Each structure stands twice: as structure tokens, then as C-alpha cells.
């Protein structure tokens, strides 16, 4: 879909925008007992802007797709397991409609009604009539344009010189990343701190989640991830805590390098790591004119993959999502191949967006996913 802005940089929600709204306030449903006839249990509920859209525009479209306007709703998924015992505690529904809580644009209307926008808060799993709501998504609708391929699998592995399967983003890792950043945002705002970071979610072949973020792992991040039932490394610093002489940062990077060297050998790592460091130095010295290349060992994808491999898990899918506490875009531009247009593009990515690999990850991540010579790419936990 062409880029259309309303109250820029915000964009309208349409039936073709692939928007998702994963409930961040608990979607508590009735699940079968014992001991009681039912047990109140939080279940996921994920609204999708292209599923069962209702009360969208009738005559006005964007790229042929109807537009979400005031009063619009769309379908959801994720909590059907509670259907037999009554569904949502409040709504008595499962996979109920997702409705907009925010007013949308106050000065852009379609068919006389406000256009609903990226970031509008949502009500999830509403009752059959549209109310009451059983949960809410305070982050709002996350619009997406397509899944990111981290590694295509077309090139020979630099470690074993064989071809491996592609490592791609999945719908679930994208949704999980949104859920995590929403919870993280609540903590950051409650503590009145500043945070801008990449969040990495690895889903292993067995379906377990492993999470980390760029830079030094924060204890608050670890707590959010573990409260979601996921795996995350122990935090080294707290929000706002200084890192004198970058001791925690340097230790984190050294650990990533050491673990990778243990797995593939120093001889196979040294040249690639040195090349990645040079790219990072060039990117930093350019003042943002070069495509982003972050220091090796500091990126969310690299950290999350190493953590998963340390737990004897093998990556099955990966999402890197950008988070900024004030909703700002990435400070550096990312170079990537746009499969839809067949062009190489260099641009910034918005808060809440899935971000393609930086030039460092392009070099380092392929080393991390090699299972080893004559070994299977399966989990060993």
C-alpha cells in the first residue's frame, strides 16, 4: 500500500494495512476447572484490522482498501479455548470484536467521520453487541507492511559452507514483540525514565520465547519478559542507572563475542568481527549519513540468538522491533532490500516497527545460526 499520512507521521488504519492490536491489559477468560466450574485465566487476544472489518468506509478507499473510521471494528483471535466455559469474564465472548477507544483524527474525516489512526488505543474481545470490552490494547494498532527476512538462506554458511534454512519473522514473534514493548512502556513511563532500544524476540523450534534488547540488558526488561512467561537473561543495570567507563556494556559485548567464538572457533570469527567493527566505526563517524551499523555484540538480534543458543534452543523465527519512550523513529537509517519493489532502500523506521538487520547483523547473525558441521538445526533442551 502506498504511504498515506494523516496528522503526519501517523497513518490511517485500513482493511489492507495488516494492523494488529495485541491486548496489553489482561484478557481474563473463564477456563475449565477444577476445582471451581471455571478458573479465571488471562488469555491472548489479538485484533487484526483486515479480519471481519465492520463499519469501515463505504465509498472512499486507499489503494482500493476500505478505511477504518469512527465506529469501526475488526475481528480478533487467540482466546477460543475458553468458549465452552463462557469466554471473557466481562464480555462473555471469545474472539470478540476489537474497537477503537481513541477519537482518531480530529481534522481528517471520511464520509463525515474521524479517520482512525496508527497508535489509537483499542478495546479487545468486546461483547457480541460491541460492548462491554474484556481487555484493551493501550499501544494501539501496530500497522505492518510485511514480514522481515533476517537471513534468506540463499548464501553458503560462512562457518560450514552449506546452505541453511531462512530465518524469518513470524506473525507470532511480531505480535509477541508488540506485547513486550507495550508492557515495557508502562514500566518506563511509571518510572519517568528515558529509553530507546531495539527489542529482540527469538521463538525457538519448540515454540519457546527468548528475549533481549540492544545495549546493556536492563532488570526492568528482564522482569517484563519473565512475567510474560518468556526467557530473558539477567539484567545488569536498572533504568537510568549510569554505567561508569562502560563496564557493563563492554562486559556484555565481550560475553557475546566469547560465546560465539566458543561455538564456531576464533579463526572463523576474527575477520568477520573485525569487519563488523569497522562498519560500525564508519557508521558512527558519518554522523548518520551512512546506513546504520551498530557495534557487533550490542544488537538485540545477536544477543537474543546467543541467549537462546546458550539454552540449547535453536532459532525458528526472529523479530527485532524498535521502541522509543516518546514515540520517535530510529536515529539512523537502515539499509534493506524491499522485495515488493525490488529496490534497495535506506530509511528510518518508526517506533513500534519491525526493523531489518543493520549492516553489522548482516555479517554476524549468519555465524550464529549455524548448527555446526553435520548437526541438525533442532532444539536440544
Order of alpha helices (4+ residues) and beta strands (2+ residues): beta-beta-beta-beta-beta-beta-beta-beta-beta-beta-beta-beta-beta-beta-beta-alpha-beta-beta-alpha-beta-alpha-alpha-alpha-beta-beta-beta-alpha
